[in-house]
Each structure stands twice: as structure tokens, then as C-alpha cells.
Amino acid sequence: MLSIQKGVWLLALCLVTTVAWPVLAAEEGKKSGDAPAAEKSDVEVDPFVVPDGAPKELMEYIKKLVSTPIKSADAMAKTRESILKAAEKILAAKPSDEEMEFAVQAKMNMLKDPEKLAAFAEELKKAGREKFARQVRGFAMQLELRGSSVASPEKLKVLVNKVVKFLKEAPPQPSEVMLAFTAGRLAEATDDNQFATDAYSSFAKIFTASDNAKLKELAQMFEGVVRRLNLLGNEITIEGVLLGGEKFDWSKYAGKVVLVDFWATWCGPCVGEIPSMKKCYELYHDKGFDIVGLSCDRNLADLEKFVKEKEIPWAIVYGDGKPSPTVSYYGIMGIPTMILVGKDGKVVSLSARGEDLKKELEKLLGPVEEKKDAEGEKKEEQDEKAGDGKEE
């Protein structure tokens, strides 16, 4: 599933690879008639020797260092060590808040060990730098969440509850946005819909209380996720216009089983679902199955071209020059998100993809026998050959 949200305001520190390290060289030259000058040799400066200087000079040193292409594991280790030393020099020099922010970000990005991060946070706290200590704690927590992709549902719940407790301790900061996002995705991964709903509800309340306008907007997104997770057994609302400009009428789908697909042309997994969706459409359309695609694309021309080239037979809903408001209304943060609606208009699945969709359709509309005549088999074989080597 691909993310469609931005919402991160962190210092880009570690992976820039654009500028070669400057080498100082002595100029040689002499004017006609001058006495011979003393011979000078080029001197290469070791980029890993941390210079002395004021915080701003050390900040520039770090920026240059992380801009240098890293060509070996040894260079990587030296880069990390030098950034740490430079950051520590800044921290020891009574820096301004801006310089302090930079140094803390630099150091914590180099410290990947949980114990070292915890010690750094404690050191900042003792120095009366509670705000920065909290940043380090949040960063450590983010690393812990990222390493828990294969954890059990019980372990995931412990981690998510830990994040909720942490975010409740103080007004949320922009640097904590990704922490909430990641914890929310892990809450959904537990397959406990009520637990995930409770987690997102907590995040919505926490960020609503912020004085930061962007964080308040984020709270609305979390509220949308809660709305989506509560769709099971309830009716869904869809707004927007069709690609031809006609207003979309959801009431026309009453009495049908409908797959509501949040997708985009630039989303590889979304495009990868299309062949399976087409097959289901061919098999079950006459039995009362339909699909409504809600595009998250930003470029309408690209969307129209894609739909035409791929010969997508179902309705595609868009908004007024941008994605349908339904996308944000249901807090769609990752695509594809595929929601299945039963004949009674109520949602029966929040993740109807691939084989799960086929099983749900067989359950709701009965089994179907796939029939192929000789012509059909020949066409399918030709299509497969034509598609070999082509990228979706």
C-alpha cells in the first residue's frame, strides 16, 4: 500500500549525495621577471577531522559532510562519527534554539542504538531541555515502530498504546506527525478494528487540541480514518463527478454489490489490482456486481488517458479539479483501499483485494463458472504475449 500523505517536517540530514568534498589546493604561478617562488604542494584536507569553530561553522561542516557521496562502509562509519563529534561540539557551546535544534537532529539521526538515544534524552532533560529530550524520545519510538513489522498483534498493541501515552504527555509537535501515522498503520495491522478505531480517535483528540493549524488539519484526517473504520455494517457516502463531468449518483447502485476502490494511476499496487478486478467484473457484473473507482490522481488529463488506454469499464469518480472529497472524508492515507458494499448498501469488507474479493463475491452472489470458447482462449494468449516485457 502506497502512502498519499506528506505531513513530515523533519531536518533532511543523512542521505543527500550531491556535492563533492572540496579539496584545498595552493596556486602556483609566477610573473615574468620575478625571482623563483618557493615550491608549494597541494594539500588535501581530511574531511573527517572536525574543525573548531562557532556553532554556525560546525553546522556548515555537517551540511557539507552529509552532502558528500559515501563510497564505502569505512567512509560511512567515519561520516557518522564526525557528525556526532560536530553535533556534540555545538551542544557544548551554548547554542541558540535554532542551532540546538540542528545539533539534536544531527546527533539523534546518527544514534541508532535505543540505549544511546535514551541516554541522550536523559542528558537533555537534566540540562533543562525538555522539548529536545522529548524529540529524541519520539525519534527512538519511531525507530522501534519501524522495526516491528513482523511483531505479533499483542506486541503491536503494546507499542501503539505506548505512542498514545507519549503523545498525551504534552502538546504535539510537528516532528511527532510520522509517529502518529506509523502507530495508526500498526494499529490497523492488528486486525482488531475496534482497537484501531480507538487509537485513531485518540490521535484525533490529541492533534485537535494543538495550536498549530497544520496539526489541526491532521486531526481531521484522523477523524476521517475513524469514520472509515466505522463503516462496517453501515452505509458509505460517495461524492464527486464522473470523468465526463456528470455528477456521480450513488443511488443508481442500490441493490448491487459494489467495490469502492480508492486508487491512482501512479500507484503500482493499484494498477496491479486491475486485471483481477476486470476478471471479477466480467464474471459477476451480470449477477449484480459493479465497481466505482475514486481516483486520488492530481492530474486529470493523465487519469483520463490511463482509463481510456486500459479500457476500464467501470465508473471513475473525481472531484472539481482535484480528487473527490470522499477521499479525505474517509481518511484515505494509503492506496489501494478497497471497500466492498453489499446489496443492502452496507459495507461488508474494508479490505476486499485479490482473493479476498473473489471469496466475498462468491459468498454474496454465488459461485460462477468461468467459460472460455476457443476464440476467447486465443485472444487471452495473444494478450499475454503482447504484455510480456511491458511495464504496467
Summary of the structure (lengths in Angstrom):
residues: 392
radius of gyration: 28.1
end to end distance: 16.2
largest distance: 101.3
contacts: 1082
relative contact order: 0.09
helix: 52%
strand: 9%
